[in-house]
Amino acid sequence: MKDNNITRRDFLKTAGIAAAAATVAACTSKGKAGSSQTDGLGEMTLRKNNKGEDIAILGYGCMRWPTFPPDENGQKEIDQEAVNAMVDYAIEHGVTYFDTAPIYLQGKSEAATGLALKRHPRESFTIATKLSTQRGEPTRERSLKMYYASFENLQVDYIDYYLLHSIGGGDDPMAKLKERFFDNGVLDFLVEERKAGHIRNLGWSFHGDVRVFDYMLSLHDQGKYIWDFVQIQMNYIDWKNAHTRDEEEVNAEYMYNELAKRGIPVVIMEPLLGGALAHINDHFAEQLLTREPQKSIASWAFRFCGTHPGVMCVLSGMTYMENLVDNVSTYSPLKPLNEEELAILEDIAQEYVKYPLIPCTACQYCMPCPYGINIPAVFAHYNKCLNEGFINEDTQSEQYRKARRAYLISLDRNVETIRQANHCIGCGQCISSCPQHIAIPSQMRRIDIYTEKLKRNG
């Protein structure tokens, strides 16, 4: 090392590259792309799209690529070398579907994904990206600009799976849907692009009002617009429980069944509910580990999704190599859940929803906060502590004193002081961006009040 004054960022970058390279070297050997011929694994389980083409059941969600620590302006630089290493491992082990969007990672995900995939033969992978929400009026001109920019960022001349992004939300979701895609002629343009071969499959991702979901399927039934696939939020918690408490919310079982009976392939997002199902409390975890002591807690959630035959692909936002290795193992090949195992997960789900958790999936759509609050990190800390039993109302008990200390120490370790809940001014700019319809300012106030109570009771 010539420069003894290496920066922290340079050190992290070098260490990250070395760690990723070592992991890949240890875990892979030369073999044809699309096969899992290493690590003692079997073949990656494949599913069919509506053209009869094989798709690996595990898809790579590119919303959570590894990044370096944020700079003084809160901007994060993507660790491209680590991304490359994980893409190499994924393709080597049979992963073929990579899902990104113009708004992911502060607008940097598409370019990073394109750089990593460009190093592989085009036929060895498929790309999914989206026409995302935009600040301001969704005019045809602005939407088409976003569409064409995706081709440039991804360095491709066709997109395999193109989605109308995150429909069903907002104060008037039906009006919002028509404003974004119908009234400006953008959807008709995309249909023509599919005919021309620039888009190979056209679909949409859904969050929110069931009336919008049913409306979109009615268009398919009438033959006005044919959907090649649909992306929904599905996991064993949301299967029978709507993922928010709004009156018009819909559970995953209904959505899956409506799509399956029409033969529309299903792509799954949030199989781990924003990572929460990889860290369930000890009581729940023990039930799963007793049955499969060599498997991760997360593997149960992925097996749940894959057990449903109408699921074409299950997306996972794998930030770390160990997540990727574990998920590849789960699906190489998939071992479907039996009826007894499904019943165990349903029992866990019904207990889980009794907890007053905040249904944040860390999608980052609410970020950046104009006042610097790390909204997903605040929610993740609160949920983790609640899940692990830290939060206790008996202020006289020894358990409470230990929990109080653990909560406050872990809060400062996980969320910078200036980015915690007490800095929320309730401006509400984040609310319309949240696909889970969380009343973010009121939840911030609730967490702030609870945290201050813990501090006073010291």
C-alpha positions as CSV (number, residue, x, y, z in Angstrom):
1,M,0.0,0.0,0.0
2,K,1.7,3.2,-1.2
3,D,-0.4,5.6,0.7
4,N,-0.3,5.1,4.4
5,N,-3.1,7.6,4.9
6,I,-5.8,5.4,3.3
7,T,-9.3,6.6,4.0
8,R,-11.9,4.7,5.9
9,R,-14.0,4.4,2.6
10,D,-11.0,3.1,0.7
11,F,-10.3,0.5,3.5
12,L,-13.9,-0.6,3.5
13,K,-14.0,-0.8,-0.3
14,T,-10.8,-2.9,-0.4
15,A,-12.0,-5.2,2.4
16,G,-15.4,-5.6,0.8
17,I,-13.8,-6.6,-2.6
18,A,-11.5,-9.1,-0.9
19,A,-14.3,-10.6,1.2
20,A,-16.6,-11.0,-1.7
21,A,-13.9,-12.5,-3.9
22,A,-12.9,-14.9,-1.2
23,T,-16.5,-16.0,-0.8
24,V,-17.0,-16.6,-4.5
25,A,-13.8,-18.4,-4.8
26,A,-14.7,-20.7,-1.9
27,C,-18.2,-21.3,-3.1
28,T,-18.0,-21.6,-6.9
29,S,-16.3,-23.5,-9.6
30,K,-16.5,-23.2,-13.3
31,G,-19.7,-24.4,-14.9
32,K,-22.3,-23.3,-17.3
33,A,-24.4,-20.3,-16.4
34,G,-27.8,-21.2,-15.1
35,S,-26.7,-24.4,-13.3
36,S,-26.0,-25.2,-9.6
37,Q,-23.2,-27.7,-10.0
38,T,-21.2,-26.6,-7.0
39,D,-21.3,-26.6,-3.2
40,G,-23.0,-30.0,-3.1
41,L,-26.2,-28.3,-4.2
42,G,-28.8,-29.7,-6.7
43,E,-30.2,-27.7,-9.6
44,M,-31.9,-24.4,-9.0
45,T,-35.7,-25.0,-9.2
46,L,-37.2,-23.5,-12.4
47,R,-40.6,-22.1,-13.1
48,K,-42.2,-21.1,-16.4
49,N,-43.3,-17.7,-17.6
50,N,-46.4,-17.4,-19.8
51,K,-44.3,-18.0,-22.9
52,G,-43.1,-21.4,-21.6
53,E,-39.6,-20.1,-20.9
54,D,-37.7,-21.3,-17.8
55,I,-37.1,-18.8,-15.0
56,A,-35.2,-19.5,-11.8
57,I,-37.5,-19.3,-8.9
58,L,-35.1,-17.2,-6.9
59,G,-35.0,-13.6,-8.3
60,Y,-32.5,-10.9,-7.3
61,G,-34.1,-7.8,-5.9
62,C,-31.7,-4.9,-6.7
63,M,-33.1,-2.4,-4.2
64,R,-30.6,-3.2,-1.5
65,W,-27.2,-3.4,-3.2
66,P,-24.3,-3.1,-0.8
67,T,-23.2,0.5,-0.2
68,F,-20.5,2.4,1.6
69,P,-21.4,4.6,4.5
70,P,-23.3,7.7,3.5
71,D,-21.4,10.9,2.9
72,E,-22.1,14.2,4.7
73,N,-25.1,14.8,2.5
74,G,-26.6,11.4,3.2
75,Q,-25.7,10.1,-0.3
76,K,-24.6,6.4,-0.5
77,E,-22.1,5.1,-3.0
78,I,-22.8,1.6,-4.3
79,D,-20.0,-0.9,-3.8
80,Q,-19.8,-2.0,-7.4
81,E,-17.1,-4.6,-6.9
82,A,-19.2,-6.3,-4.3
83,V,-22.3,-6.1,-6.6
84,N,-20.3,-7.7,-9.4
85,A,-19.1,-10.5,-7.1
86,M,-22.7,-11.3,-6.0
87,V,-24.1,-11.1,-9.5
88,D,-21.4,-13.6,-10.6
89,Y,-22.2,-16.0,-7.8
90,A,-26.0,-15.6,-8.5
91,I,-25.7,-16.4,-12.2
92,E,-23.2,-19.2,-11.6
93,H,-25.8,-20.8,-9.3
94,G,-28.7,-20.5,-11.6
95,V,-30.3,-17.1,-10.8
96,T,-31.6,-15.5,-13.9
97,Y,-34.1,-12.8,-12.9
98,F,-32.8,-9.4,-11.7
99,D,-35.3,-6.8,-10.6
100,T,-34.5,-3.1,-10.3
101,A,-36.2,0.4,-10.7
102,P,-35.3,4.0,-11.6
103,I,-35.9,5.1,-8.0
104,Y,-34.0,2.4,-6.1
105,L,-30.9,3.4,-4.1
106,Q,-31.4,7.1,-4.7
107,G,-31.6,6.5,-8.5
108,K,-28.3,4.4,-8.7
109,S,-29.6,0.8,-8.8
110,E,-30.2,0.5,-12.5
111,A,-26.8,1.7,-13.5
112,A,-25.0,-0.6,-11.0
113,T,-27.2,-3.5,-12.1
114,G,-26.4,-2.8,-15.7
115,L,-22.7,-2.7,-15.1
116,A,-22.7,-6.0,-13.3
117,L,-24.8,-7.8,-15.8
118,K,-23.1,-6.4,-18.8
119,R,-20.2,-8.7,-18.0
120,H,-22.3,-11.8,-18.7
121,P,-23.9,-13.0,-22.0
122,R,-27.3,-11.3,-22.5
123,E,-29.1,-14.7,-22.8
124,S,-27.9,-15.7,-19.3
125,F,-30.1,-13.2,-17.4
126,T,-33.4,-11.4,-17.6
127,I,-34.0,-7.8,-16.4
128,A,-37.1,-6.4,-14.7
129,T,-37.5,-2.7,-14.3
130,K,-40.3,-0.2,-13.8
131,L,-42.1,3.0,-14.6
132,S,-41.8,4.4,-11.2
133,T,-43.6,7.2,-9.5
134,Q,-42.2,10.7,-10.1
135,R,-42.2,14.0,-8.3
136,G,-44.7,16.3,-10.0
137,E,-47.2,15.6,-12.7
138,P,-46.8,12.3,-14.5
139,T,-46.8,13.6,-18.0
140,R,-46.2,11.4,-21.1
141,E,-43.0,13.3,-21.8
142,R,-41.5,12.7,-18.4
143,S,-42.7,9.1,-18.3
144,L,-41.1,8.3,-21.6
145,K,-37.9,10.0,-20.5
146,M,-37.7,7.6,-17.5
147,Y,-38.5,4.7,-19.8
148,Y,-35.7,5.4,-22.3
149,A,-33.3,6.2,-19.5
150,S,-33.7,2.6,-18.2
151,F,-32.3,1.2,-21.4
152,E,-29.3,3.5,-21.1
153,N,-28.7,2.7,-17.5
154,L,-29.1,-1.0,-17.9
155,Q,-27.1,-1.1,-21.2
156,V,-29.7,-3.2,-23.0
157,D,-31.8,-2.9,-26.2
158,Y,-34.8,-4.8,-24.8
159,I,-36.2,-5.2,-21.3
160,D,-37.5,-8.7,-20.3
161,Y,-40.1,-7.6,-17.7
162,Y,-41.4,-4.1,-17.5
163,L,-43.8,-3.0,-14.7
164,L,-46.2,-0.2,-13.9
165,H,-44.7,0.5,-10.5
166,S,-46.5,0.4,-7.2
167,I,-50.1,0.9,-8.2
168,G,-53.0,1.0,-5.8
169,G,-51.8,3.6,-3.4
170,G,-52.5,7.3,-2.7
171,D,-55.6,9.2,-1.3
172,D,-57.6,8.4,-4.5
173,P,-55.8,5.3,-5.9
174,M,-58.0,4.8,-9.0
175,A,-57.6,8.4,-10.0
176,K,-53.9,8.2,-9.4
177,L,-53.6,5.0,-11.5
178,K,-55.4,6.6,-14.5
179,E,-53.4,9.8,-14.2
180,R,-50.1,7.9,-14.2
181,F,-50.7,5.5,-17.0
182,F,-54.0,5.8,-18.8
183,D,-54.9,9.5,-19.4
184,N,-51.5,10.4,-20.7
185,G,-51.4,7.4,-23.2
186,V,-48.3,5.9,-21.5
187,L,-49.8,2.4,-21.1
188,D,-50.8,2.3,-24.8
189,F,-47.3,3.3,-25.7
190,L,-45.9,0.4,-23.6
191,V,-48.2,-2.0,-25.3
192,E,-46.8,-0.9,-28.6
193,E,-43.3,-1.3,-27.3
194,R,-44.2,-4.9,-26.3
195,K,-45.4,-5.5,-29.9
196,A,-42.1,-4.1,-31.2
197,G,-40.1,-6.4,-28.9
198,H,-38.5,-3.7,-26.8
199,I,-40.5,-5.1,-23.9
200,R,-40.9,-8.8,-23.8
201,N,-43.3,-9.0,-20.8
202,L,-45.6,-6.3,-19.4
203,G,-47.1,-6.3,-15.9
204,W,-47.4,-4.3,-12.8
205,S,-46.5,-4.3,-9.1
206,F,-49.3,-3.8,-6.6
207,H,-49.6,-2.1,-3.2
208,G,-52.9,-1.0,-1.7
209,D,-56.5,-0.8,-2.6
210,V,-58.2,-4.1,-3.7
211,R,-60.5,-2.1,-6.0
212,V,-57.5,-1.2,-8.1
213,F,-56.3,-4.8,-8.2
214,D,-59.7,-6.0,-9.3
215,Y,-60.0,-3.3,-11.9
216,M,-56.6,-4.2,-13.5
217,L,-57.7,-7.8,-13.7
218,S,-61.0,-6.9,-15.3
219,L,-59.1,-5.2,-18.1
220,H,-57.2,-8.5,-18.6
221,D,-60.5,-10.5,-18.6
222,Q,-62.0,-8.2,-21.2
223,G,-58.9,-8.4,-23.4
224,K,-58.3,-4.7,-23.3
225,Y,-54.8,-5.1,-21.7
226,I,-53.1,-8.5,-21.3
227,W,-50.8,-8.8,-18.4
228,D,-47.9,-11.2,-18.7
229,F,-47.2,-11.2,-15.0
230,V,-48.1,-9.4,-11.8
231,Q,-45.9,-8.6,-8.7
232,I,-47.5,-8.8,-5.3
233,Q,-46.4,-8.7,-1.7
234,M,-46.7,-12.2,-0.3
235,N,-45.4,-14.0,2.8
236,Y,-46.8,-16.3,5.4
237,I,-47.9,-13.3,7.6
238,D,-49.7,-11.5,4.8
239,W,-51.2,-14.7,3.4
240,K,-54.4,-14.3,5.4
241,N,-53.8,-10.9,6.9
242,A,-53.9,-7.6,5.0
243,H,-50.5,-6.0,5.3
244,T,-52.0,-2.7,6.6
245,R,-55.2,-2.0,8.5
246,D,-56.9,0.1,5.9
247,E,-60.4,-0.9,5.0
248,E,-59.7,-1.6,1.4
249,E,-56.5,-3.6,1.9
250,V,-56.3,-7.1,0.6
251,N,-54.4,-10.2,1.8
252,A,-52.0,-12.2,-0.3
253,E,-54.2,-15.3,-0.5
254,Y,-56.9,-13.5,-2.4
255,M,-54.4,-11.9,-4.8
256,Y,-52.5,-15.1,-5.5
257,N,-55.7,-17.1,-6.1
258,E,-57.1,-14.4,-8.5
259,L,-53.9,-14.4,-10.5
260,A,-53.5,-18.2,-10.5
261,K,-57.0,-18.9,-11.8
262,R,-56.3,-16.6,-14.7
263,G,-52.9,-18.3,-15.4
264,I,-51.0,-15.0,-14.8
265,P,-47.5,-15.8,-13.4
266,V,-46.9,-14.3,-10.0
267,V,-43.7,-12.5,-8.9
268,I,-43.3,-12.2,-5.2
269,M,-41.9,-9.2,-3.3
270,E,-41.3,-9.0,0.4
271,P,-41.1,-12.7,1.2
272,L,-39.4,-11.8,4.4
273,L,-41.6,-8.8,5.2
274,G,-38.7,-6.4,5.0
275,G,-36.4,-8.9,6.8
276,A,-38.6,-9.3,9.8
277,L,-39.3,-13.0,9.1
278,A,-35.5,-13.7,9.2
279,H,-35.5,-12.5,12.8
280,I,-38.7,-13.8,14.5
281,N,-38.7,-14.1,18.3
282,D,-37.2,-17.1,20.0
283,H,-40.6,-18.8,20.7
284,F,-41.5,-18.8,17.0
285,A,-38.0,-19.6,15.9
286,E,-37.7,-22.7,18.2
287,Q,-40.7,-24.3,16.4
288,L,-38.9,-24.1,13.1
289,L,-35.4,-24.9,14.2
290,T,-36.7,-28.1,16.0
291,R,-37.9,-29.4,12.6
292,E,-35.1,-28.1,10.5
293,P,-32.0,-27.4,12.7
294,Q,-29.6,-27.1,9.8
295,K,-31.8,-24.5,7.9
296,S,-32.2,-20.8,8.5
297,I,-35.3,-19.2,9.8
298,A,-35.5,-17.2,6.5
299,S,-35.6,-20.4,4.5
300,W,-39.1,-21.2,5.8
301,A,-40.4,-18.0,4.4
302,F,-38.9,-18.6,1.0
303,R,-40.2,-22.2,1.0
304,F,-43.6,-20.9,1.8
305,C,-43.7,-18.7,-1.3
306,G,-42.2,-21.4,-3.6
307,T,-44.7,-24.0,-2.4
308,H,-47.4,-22.2,-4.4
309,P,-47.1,-23.4,-8.1
310,G,-48.4,-20.2,-9.6
311,V,-45.4,-18.3,-8.3
312,M,-42.9,-17.7,-11.1
313,C,-40.2,-15.9,-9.1
314,V,-39.5,-14.9,-5.5
315,L,-37.5,-11.7,-5.1
316,S,-35.0,-11.3,-2.4
317,G,-33.0,-8.1,-1.8
318,M,-29.7,-9.8,-0.9
319,T,-27.3,-7.2,0.4
320,Y,-24.8,-9.7,1.8
321,M,-23.2,-12.7,0.3
322,E,-24.4,-14.9,3.2
323,N,-28.0,-14.0,2.3
324,L,-27.4,-15.0,-1.3
325,V,-25.7,-18.3,-0.4
326,D,-28.5,-19.2,2.0
327,N,-31.3,-18.4,-0.5
328,V,-29.6,-20.3,-3.3
329,S,-29.3,-23.3,-1.0
330,T,-33.0,-23.1,-0.2
331,Y,-34.0,-23.2,-3.8
332,S,-31.4,-25.7,-5.1
333,P,-33.8,-27.4,-5.3
334,L,-36.9,-26.2,-3.5
335,K,-38.4,-28.6,-0.9
336,P,-42.1,-27.6,-0.8
337,L,-43.8,-27.3,2.6
338,N,-46.2,-30.1,3.6
339,E,-49.6,-29.5,5.1
340,E,-48.3,-29.8,8.7
341,E,-45.5,-27.3,8.0
342,L,-48.0,-24.9,6.4
343,A,-50.1,-25.2,9.5
344,I,-47.2,-24.3,11.8
345,L,-46.5,-21.2,9.8
346,E,-50.2,-20.2,9.9
347,D,-50.2,-20.6,13.7
348,I,-47.1,-18.4,13.9
349,A,-48.7,-15.8,11.6
350,Q,-51.8,-15.5,13.8
351,E,-49.7,-15.0,16.9
352,Y,-47.3,-12.6,15.1
353,V,-50.1,-10.2,14.0
354,K,-51.0,-9.7,17.7
355,Y,-47.8,-7.8,18.1
356,P,-48.1,-4.0,17.6
357,L,-45.3,-4.0,15.0
358,I,-45.0,-1.2,12.4
359,P,-45.4,-2.8,9.0
360,C,-42.3,-1.2,7.5
361,T,-40.5,-3.3,4.8
362,A,-37.5,-1.0,4.5
363,C,-38.3,-0.2,0.9
364,Q,-36.7,3.3,1.3
365,Y,-39.5,4.9,-0.8
366,C,-39.9,7.5,2.0
367,M,-36.3,8.5,1.9
368,P,-34.5,10.8,2.0
369,C,-36.3,12.6,4.8
370,P,-35.9,16.4,4.3
371,Y,-35.1,16.6,8.0
372,G,-32.5,13.8,8.0
373,I,-34.5,11.1,9.9
374,N,-33.6,7.5,9.1
375,I,-37.2,6.4,8.9
376,P,-36.6,2.7,8.1
377,A,-33.9,2.3,10.7
378,V,-36.0,3.8,13.4
379,F,-38.9,1.4,12.6
380,A,-36.5,-1.6,12.2
381,H,-35.0,-0.9,15.7
382,Y,-38.4,-0.6,17.3
383,N,-39.7,-3.8,15.7
384,K,-36.6,-5.8,16.5
385,C,-36.8,-4.8,20.1
386,L,-40.5,-5.6,20.3
387,N,-39.9,-8.9,18.6
388,E,-37.2,-9.9,21.0
389,G,-39.2,-9.0,24.0
390,F,-37.2,-5.9,25.0
391,I,-40.3,-3.7,25.4
392,N,-41.9,-4.2,28.8
393,E,-44.4,-2.1,30.7
394,D,-43.6,-3.4,34.2
395,T,-41.2,-0.6,35.3
396,Q,-40.5,-2.3,38.6
397,S,-39.2,-5.6,37.2
398,E,-35.6,-6.6,36.7
399,Q,-36.5,-7.6,33.1
400,Y,-37.8,-4.0,32.5
401,R,-34.5,-2.5,33.7
402,K,-32.4,-4.8,31.4
403,A,-34.8,-4.3,28.5
404,R,-34.7,-0.5,29.0
405,R,-30.9,-0.4,28.9
406,A,-30.7,-2.7,25.9
407,Y,-33.2,-0.7,24.0
408,L,-31.5,2.7,24.5
409,I,-28.0,1.3,23.9
410,S,-29.0,-0.5,20.7
411,L,-30.9,2.6,19.5
412,D,-27.8,4.8,19.6
413,R,-25.8,2.1,18.0
414,N,-28.2,1.5,15.1
415,V,-29.5,5.0,14.5
416,E,-27.5,8.2,14.7
417,T,-28.8,10.6,17.3
418,I,-29.6,13.3,14.8
419,R,-31.6,10.8,12.7
420,Q,-33.9,9.5,15.4
421,A,-37.6,9.8,15.9
422,N,-37.5,12.9,18.1
423,H,-36.4,15.0,15.1
424,C,-39.6,14.4,13.2
425,I,-41.6,17.6,12.8
426,G,-44.6,15.9,11.3
427,C,-44.4,17.5,7.9
428,G,-46.0,14.4,6.3
429,Q,-44.0,14.5,3.1
430,C,-43.2,10.8,3.5
431,I,-46.8,9.5,3.9
432,S,-47.8,9.4,0.2
433,S,-44.6,7.5,-0.7
434,C,-45.2,4.6,1.7
435,P,-46.6,1.5,-0.1
436,Q,-47.6,0.1,3.3
437,H,-49.7,3.2,4.0
438,I,-48.0,3.8,7.3
439,A,-48.9,7.0,9.1
440,I,-45.2,7.7,9.5
441,P,-45.3,11.0,11.6
442,S,-47.7,9.5,14.1
443,Q,-45.6,6.4,14.5
444,M,-42.5,8.6,14.9
445,R,-44.3,10.4,17.7
446,R,-45.3,7.1,19.3
447,I,-41.7,5.8,19.3
448,D,-40.4,9.2,20.5
449,I,-42.8,9.2,23.5
450,Y,-41.9,5.6,24.3
451,T,-38.1,6.4,24.1
452,E,-38.4,9.5,26.3
453,K,-40.4,7.4,28.8
454,L,-37.5,4.9,29.0
455,K,-35.0,7.7,29.5
456,R,-37.0,9.2,32.4
457,N,-37.4,5.9,34.1
458,G,-33.7,5.3,34.4
